[in-house]
Amino acid sequence: MVDGRLIKVDIDAQRQRAVGWSDWMTCKECGQVVKLTRTMNKCHSNTSCPHSREPAASLMAAPERSSSPRDESVRIGGLGIDVHQDFYVVVMQEGGANPKPPQRFRKEVFLHWAAKLKREGGEVHAVYEACGFGFALQRQLNALSIQCHVVCPQKLDEQNKRVKTDGLDAKALCLRLDRFVQGNRAALALVRVPSEQQEQLRAIHRQREQLVKVRKQLEAQGRSLMVNHGIEPVKNWWKLRTFTALPAPQWMKELLANSQPILVALQQKIAALTVQLQSAASPEQPRGLGKMTSVIIDREIGDWNRFSNRRQIASYTGLCPGEYSSGNTRLQSCVTKHGNPRLRAALVELAWRLARFQPNYHAVRKWRQILAKGALATGGARKKAIVAVARQLAVDLWRIKTGRLRAEELGLIN
């Protein structure tokens, strides 16, 4: 049947267009699907068909796409990965084309699939957001010769559609990775991946920080129990001598005895970790710097040479003021808190000590009228001054650690 034949041809044409064949068309005379060429002299065996004599320009349904330089070079593939505890959701993009539908892999299956993809040839890039699962995936992909990038977590719904799925997140990461590979370095906010040794070293003081937090919680629970029953709270009630003479009824002592040995064991572990950290510090430290504080700052930074100027180190601390400016209006707000929170806390703590033990430090001299003992300044003004000192201290420590200046030149004495 003629109608049936035409319907069949239209279906074939639709299938060809669906797979991306924009240079095919259906001949109106003979009903066959032919490929467009510049001469159109070899469309099919029917030489009486008019489209074999018409110029190609009149039959072109769409302009011919020019090949980009990337198509002629090595094939580049990108993987956007949404990481979960038991599985990964992956979106792949090849050669700048549209991303493929998301796929869900178990961890071990994904690594096998990625290795097979790399063996097929070409350059493969991958990206995922930094999360609580660490950098193990990045190291595993790098071992397969896949360039894996870790980026800061951020809102991926740029169009504010208020729709969030694992597949959409992986697709957004994949599209940003494509722009990054093409040369747009602002497309991804990269996270520095520390070495395994650096992670092991900084895990020591981070565990100490966690133990101190747990000790404070249990100690506060004991004091809360005393206050709820009209008893004056006792500081460090869990220590052996204090707990023996604790003015509390017997039933309350029995309850407190459940957490008292735990607090004693926690304090012993904290003391052991403190000694371990202090023993790793440099023997010659400026007065007031503190052995444990210096170790924490060094291990949180990792490598001081990765910063090329003072603006980078100041921004990493998160102690720079925020800004909201437009036109002739400029508004500076509180600090951005962008960067490493543990480093920021250590710097602020150190700034308070330097204000007391290093009065000749140039940053302390600048804010002496506010930070001096007995100065007529509000608490908010003193905090702002300390933040400024901490920010300048981070820059000065970077200059000292990289050999640009000596501590004596900055007014720091031993």
N, C-alpha and C positions, 0 to 999 in steps of 0.2 A: 504494500500500500504506500502511496506517496506520502500521505500524512504521517503514517507511522515512520517512514524513513526520515522525514524532516524532524520529527520529535526525537528520534534517536540521535541525529546529528547535533541537535541543540543540546541534548544531555551530554554528549561527548565534549562539546565545546565548553559547557559549563564546568565539566570536570577538569578540562585543560586549563581554564582560567583559574580554577581553585588551587591548582598546584603551582601557579605563578607563570604560566605560558602566555605572556602578553603579546607574543609575536605570532600567534595563530589566529585564523579567522575561518568562517564558513562561507564557501562560495555560494552566491545566490543562484547561479545558473545550474550548477551540477549538484549542489548540496554536499560536496565533500569538504572535509576539514583540511586546509592547506597551510603551510608555513610561509610567512611573509619573508621575502628576500628583496634585494635591491633590483634585481633584473626580472624576477618573477617569470623566468623562462623554463623552470623545472618544477612546476607545481604538481602536475600529475600527467598521466598519459593522454588525457583528452586535449588535443591540440586545438579543437574548435571552441574551447571555453574562452570567453572574452577576457578573463582575468590574466591569461597568459600574454596578452598583448597590451594591456593597460599599463601605464607607468606605475611604479611601485609607490610613489608619493601619494597617489589618489586612493590607494588601498590600505595605507598604514592606519590602523586603528589607534595606535599610541606611538609616541616618539620612541626611537631606539635609545635605550639606556646606555650611557657611557660607562665603561668599567673604571672603577677607582683604582688607585695604585695599590690599595690593600688587597684587592682581588687577585692581582698578578703576583703578589709576594706569598709568603708562607701563610697558610690559613690560620686565623686567630680565632680562638674560642674563648668564651667567657662563661663562668659559672657563678650565679648568685645563690648563696646558701643561707637558708633559715635554719639555725641550729636548735635542736631540742635534745632532751636527755636520751631518748631511745631511737630517734630517727632524724633524718635531714630532709628538708624540702628543697629541691634544686631546680633552678631554671637555667637552661643553656641557651647561648646565643652564638651563632657561627658567622664569621665574616661580616659583621655589621648588619645582618638580616634581622627580621623580627624575632623576638625571643620565642622559644618553643614552650609548649604547655608545661606546667610544673610536674615534677616527678618526686615521689616519696621513696626514700631508701633507708634501710637499716644501716647502722654505722659500718659494719664490716662489708656489706654489699656495696656501699657507696665507694669505699676505697678501692675495691676491686674494679668497679665501673670506671672510676677516674683513672686508674692505671691503664685500663684498656683504651680509654679515650686518648691518653697521652701517647700510647704506642702507635696509634693510627697516624701520627705525624702532626706537625703544626705546633704552634705556640698556644698554651692554655693558661688562662688567668682565672683566679677565683677570689671571692670576697665574702666575708661574713661579719656580723656585728660582734663586738666584744661583749662577753657575757660571763656568767659564773662558771662556764665550762673550760675556761682558760685558753691556752694557746696550743693544746695538743693537736687539734685538727690542722692548724697552720703548719706545724712542724711535720706532720705526716704527709701533707700535700707537697711541701717543699722537698721532702725526701723522694717524691715521685717526679721531681723536676717540674712541678706546677707552681707558678708564681701566685702565692696566696697572700691576700692583704686582709688586715683586720682593721675595722673602722669603728668610730664612736657610735654608740646607739643614738638614733635620732628618729624624728617623725618622718616616715616615708610616704605618707599620704599628702603629696604636694598640692593636689587639687582639692583637698579637704572634702572628699566624698563621704567621709565617716564610715568607710568600709575597710576593714582590716582582716586579712587572711594570711596564712603562711605563704600561699602562692603569690599573692600580690606583693608581699614584702620581699620575697626572693626575686621577683621580676623587677621591682624598683632597684634593688641592689645590682642586678645584672645590667640594667640600663645605665646606671651611674658608672659601673665598671667599664662599660664600653666607651663612655666619654673620657674616663680617666686614661685608658690605654691609648686613645687617640691623641692625648697630649693635654687635656684639661685637668691640671693637677688640683683644681679647686672642687672637682666633682666628688672626691672622697676625703673625709677627715680621717687620715690614717692614725693608727695607734702603734706606738713603738713596741715591738715584740721583744721582751728581754730574753736573754739566754737562760738555759736551765740552771746554770750556776747562780746567776743573779736572782732568779726566783727562789732558789733554796736559801740564799743568804737573807733575803728580805722576809722570808717566811718565819724567821726566828723572832724578830721584834714584833711582827704582826700577831704571832701566837701569844706573845707576852701581853700585848694590848688586849687580846680577847680574854685572857685569864684575869687580868685586872678588872675588866668590865664585869665578869661573872662574880668575882669576889665582892665588888661593890654592891651588886644586886642582892647577894645573899646576906651581906652585912646590913643593908637597908631593910630587908625583910625582918630581921631580928629586932632592929630598933622600932620598926612599925608595930610589931607585936607588943613591945613594952608600952608604947604610947597608947595603944588601943585599950590597955587595961590600967591606965593611970600611973604607970611607973616611969620615972625619969629615964630617958634613953642614955645608955652608956656607950661612949666611943670605944671602938675596938673591943667590944664585949666578948669576942670569940677567942681572944688570946687566953692562954692557959691560966695565968695568975688572975686576970680580971674575971674570967668566967667562974673560977672557984669562989670568988668573993662577990658574985653578982647578987644584988638585993632584989631577988625575984622569987615568987612562990615555986614550990617543987614541981608542979605540973608544967609551969612555963619553962623551967630549966630542962625538963625532959623533952619538950618540943625543940628548944634551942640546941639541945645536944645532938639532934639529927643533922644539923648543918654545921655545927662547930668543928668537928674533925675535918670536914670538907674544906672549910675556910683555912684551917691550919695547913693542910696539904697544898692548897692553892698558893698560899704565901710562900711555902718552901720552893715550889716550882718557879714562882715569879722571881724569887731571890736568886735561884740558880741561873735563870735566863739573863737576869740583870748582870751578874758577874761575867757570863759568857760574852755579852755585848760589850761591856766595858773593857774587857781584855783585848778586844779586836780594834780598839781605838788607837790612834796615833799617840805616842807618849808626849809629844810637845803640842799642846793645845793652848790657844789664847785663853786668858782668864775669863771664866764665866761661860765658855762655850759648852763644856760638859762632854764627857766621854761618850755616854750613851746617846745623847742628842746628835753629836757629830756622826756617829755610826748610822743612826736612823736616817739622817739627811743624805749621807753618801749612798746608802743602799737603796733609798727610794729614788734617787736621781739615776743611779746605775752608771751612766757614762756622762761626765761633765762635758766632754768634747763634742757631744751631739748637738749642742747649742752653738750657733755661729755668731750671735750677738746678744746684747743685754735684753732686748725686747722679748726674745724667745724664752729666756729663762724666767723673766718676770711674768709673762703670760702663763707659763706652765704652773706657776705657784697659785694662780687664781687670785692674787692680791691686787690686781689692777682694777681701777674703777670702771663701772659700767657707764655706758653713754647712750643717750637717745637724743640725736640732733637732727634738725631739719631746717633748711633755709638759714635764716639768721639766728635761730634758736639753738642753743647748746645746753644740754642738761646732763650732768654727771651724777650717777647714783652710787649705790654701795658696790663693794667689790664683786666681781663676776663669780668667784668661787669656781672658776673653770680650771680643771687640772687635778692635781694629786691632793686629796684632802689631808692625808697623813703628813705630807711634806709641809702643807700650809700650817697645820697645828704645831709642828715642831719648830717652824720658823717664828711663829708668834710667841711661843714659850721662850725661845732663845732671845728674842728681842726684849722681853721683859727683864731677863737676867742681864743682858748687856747694858740696859739703861742704868743698872746698879753697879755692875763690876767694870764697865768700860766707859767711863764718862768722857774720855777723849776720842771716842769713836766718832767719825765725822757725821754719821747719820744721827747719833744721839745728841751731838752738839747742836745740830740744826733744830731739834725739837726740845731743847733743854728747858725752855720757859714753860712748856706744858708738862713735861715728864719729870721735872725736878721735884724732890720731896717738899711738900708744903706749897706747891704752886697753885695759884687760883685758877683752876681749870675743872671743867665738868668731867664726869666719867666718860661721856661720849667723845669729848675732845681728846682725852688720853688714849682711848681705844683707836681713834683715827690716826693719832701720831704713832702708836705702836705698829699699826698696819703699814704705815709708810716706812718705818724703820725696818720691819721684816722684809718688805719688798726690796729695799736697798741692800739689805743684808744678803738676800739670795743672789743679787747681781755681784756683790763683792766676793762672796764665796766662790762663785763661778770664775771670777778673775783670779782668785788665789789658786784654785785647783787646776786651772789651765795655764798657770805660770805667767799671767799678764801683769800681776802685781804681787807685792809681798804684804804680809799682814801688818808689818810695822808702818808701811806707807799709808795705811788706812786708819792708823791710830789704835790698832789692836795690840795690846801688850800681853806677855805671858805672865 
